[in-house]
Amino acid sequence: MGNVNEFFNTAGSNRNRQVVCADGFTMSVQAFDGGYCEPPANGAEKYTSVEVGYPSEREELLMKWAEEPEKPTQTVYGYVPVQVVTNVIAKHGGIVDGEIPRGVAPIGVHFVVDD
């Protein structure tokens, strides 16, 4: 299995497509009934925390929530605050592909942070 999107397609799931950032960083960002998110529901109006999984590299901003910190690219990160996920996306240059749950800021590649 090559990536998270292939896994979901094979499993017949309708989860969000894997997030791809401008610098090549990838991660799964999910929120659904039964997931490690708040609220634990499908299609909530706004999530306050989400489930992140299988990032392409160790990301220090996420490590506090790692289920298996010794395997940072092969684990799930539960109940990650949406602001942290937004910060990760911004750190990696914005989203070029993929989907995020409501509540995570949709930062595109042209987002600029003033110093």
N, C-alpha and C positions, 0 to 999 in steps of 0.2 A: 504494500500500500504506500503510495507516494506522498500523500499529504492528507490533511484534515478534510478537505473538500471531497477527495476520493472516498474516504471512509464514510462520510455522511451520505454520499450518493449510493454507495454499496449497501449501507444499512437502511436506505429508504427514508432517511430523516430529512426534515425541512429546516435544519438549523442554519444559522448565519454562515455565509461563505467566509473563509479565512481572510483576515485582514492582512493586506500587504502594504507596507510603508515605503516611502520614497527611497530610503537607503537599503531596501531589501529585507528588512526585519519583518517577520510574519508571526502571527499568533491567532488563535481562535478566541473569539469573544462572544459568549452566549448568555442568554437569560431566558428561562423557561420553567414551567411547572416541574419540580423535581431537580432543578439545577441549583448550584450554589450561588444564589442571587437573592436580592430583596427588591420588590416582593417576589416570592416564589410562585410566579404565575406566567402563563403564556400571554403574550401581547399586552403587557401592562402599559399604561399611559407613560410612565417614567420609572426607570429602575434607579435605585440608589447604590446598589452593588451588583456586580456581575461575575460570571465565571470565566476565567482566562485559562487557556490550555496550550500546551506544546509550543511555546515560543521558539523561534529559530536559533536563538542564542540566550545565554543568561542575561537577564535584565534586572539590575539591582533594585529598581523601583518596585518590582513585583515580589521580591524574595520573601518579604514578611508573610505573604499569603501562600507560599508554596506548600503543597501537600507532601512532596518528597524533595526537600531542598538539595539533597545530594544528586538529584537528577533534574536539573532545572529546565532542560528542553524536552523532558519526557514525563511531565507531571501536570497536574491541574492546580490552579490557584483559585481558591474559593472565596466568595464574598469580597472581591476587590472593589473598593469604592470607585465609582465612575470617574471621579476627578483624577485618581491615580492612572486609570486607563487612558484618559484624555492626555495626561502628562506624558505617558509612554508614547502615544501616537505623535504628539508634538515633538518629543525628543528625537524621534526617528524620521522627521521630515514630513509628516502628514500621511494620509491614506491615499493610495493610488488605486486600490482595488479591495473588494470585500464588503462586509456588512457589519454594522454595530447595533446593539440594542438601544432603544430610546433612553436618553439620560447621558449617554456618552457623547461628548461634543464631536461633531463630524468635521474634524480638522483636515482640510485638503492640503495639497502640496504647495499651495501659494501662501500659506499661513506664515506670517512673519512676527517674531517676538521682538519688541523694542528692548534695547539694552538699558 
